[in-house]
């Protein structure tokens, strides 16, 4: 599932839940204090819903914010690749950091060895 697919899913869920609760789009515009065009654009996926909007909707619809989101099984490939990228970058950064630390420790060990050798 791509980022676009996730946004589209969220927008479709908003509309589905609104209709199931028998709430008009006009009521939604008043509650959210946004234009009717914005509500239509959100429900059609042309405009994303902010976190603030999702929280307000969850109160209005008496549901959890997670009810608007796709299940992990649907987004797993998308998240897996993002996690892999973050993991690889973290590992690369940690590896570079450890190599620098090892180099500094090697220098310190050499200095200590030289001091000990020179003191004899």
C-alpha positions in Angstrom: 0.0 0.0 0.0 1.5 3.3 -1.0 1.2 6.6 0.9 -1.4 7.7 -1.6 -3.4 4.5 -1.0 -3.3 5.0 2.8 -4.6 8.6 2.5 -7.3 7.4 0.1 -8.2 4.6 2.6 -8.5 7.1 5.4 -10.7 9.4 3.4 -13.0 6.6 2.3 -13.3 5.4 6.0 -14.3 8.9 7.0 -17.1 8.9 4.5 -18.2 5.4 5.3 -18.3 6.0 9.1 -20.1 9.4 8.6 -22.8 7.7 6.5 -23.2 4.8 8.9 -23.7 7.3 11.7 -26.3 9.1 9.5 -24.4 12.4 9.9 -24.8 14.9 7.0 -21.9 16.6 5.4 -23.4 19.9 6.4 -23.3 18.9 10.1 -19.7 17.8 9.5 -18.8 21.2 8.1 -20.3 23.0 11.1 -18.6 20.7 13.6 -15.2 20.9 12.0 -15.6 24.5 11.1 -14.4 24.0 7.5 -16.1 24.6 4.2 -18.4 22.1 2.5 -15.9 21.9 -0.3 -13.2 20.8 2.2 -15.4 18.1 3.5 -16.1 16.8 0.0 -12.4 17.0 -0.9 -11.4 15.1 2.2 -14.0 12.4 1.6 -13.0 12.1 -2.1 -9.3 11.9 -1.2 -8.3 15.2 -2.9 -7.4 16.7 0.4 -5.8 14.9 3.4 -7.4 14.9 6.8 -5.1 16.4 9.5 -4.5 14.5 12.8 -6.6 17.3 14.5 -9.4 16.6 12.1 -9.2 12.8 12.7 -9.3 13.4 16.5 -12.4 15.7 16.2 -14.1 13.1 13.9 -13.4 10.3 16.4 -15.2 12.4 19.1 -18.1 13.2 16.8 -18.4 9.6 15.5 -17.8 8.1 19.0 -15.0 5.9 17.6 -11.3 5.5 17.9 -8.9 7.4 15.7 -7.5 4.0 14.6 -10.9 3.2 13.1 -9.9 5.5 10.2 -6.6 3.7 9.6 -5.9 0.6 7.5 -4.9 -2.5 9.4 -1.2 -3.4 9.7 -1.7 -6.3 7.3 -2.8 -3.9 4.5 0.1 -1.5 5.0 2.7 -4.1 6.0 4.8 -4.0 2.8 4.8 -0.2 2.9 5.8 0.0 6.5 8.3 -2.9 6.1 10.2 -1.0 3.5 10.2 2.2 5.5 11.4 0.3 8.6 14.1 -1.4 6.6 15.3 2.0 5.3 15.4 3.5 8.8 17.0 0.4 10.2 19.7 0.4 7.6 20.4 4.0 8.1 20.6 3.5 11.8 22.9 0.6 11.5 25.2 2.5 9.1 25.3 5.5 11.4 26.0 3.2 14.5 28.7 1.4 12.6 30.4 4.6 11.6 30.2 5.8 15.2 31.7 2.6 16.5 34.5 2.7 14.0 35.4 6.2 15.1 35.3 5.1 18.8 37.5 2.1 18.0 40.0 4.3 16.3 40.1 6.7 19.2 40.5 3.8 21.6 43.3 2.3 19.5 45.1 5.7 19.7 44.6 5.8 23.4 45.8 2.3 23.9 48.9 3.1 21.8 49.6 6.1 23.9 49.3 4.1 27.1 51.5 1.4 25.8 54.1 4.0 24.8 54.0 5.6 28.2 54.5 2.2 29.9 57.3 1.2 27.5 59.1 4.6 28.1 58.7 4.3 31.9 60.7 1.0 31.9 
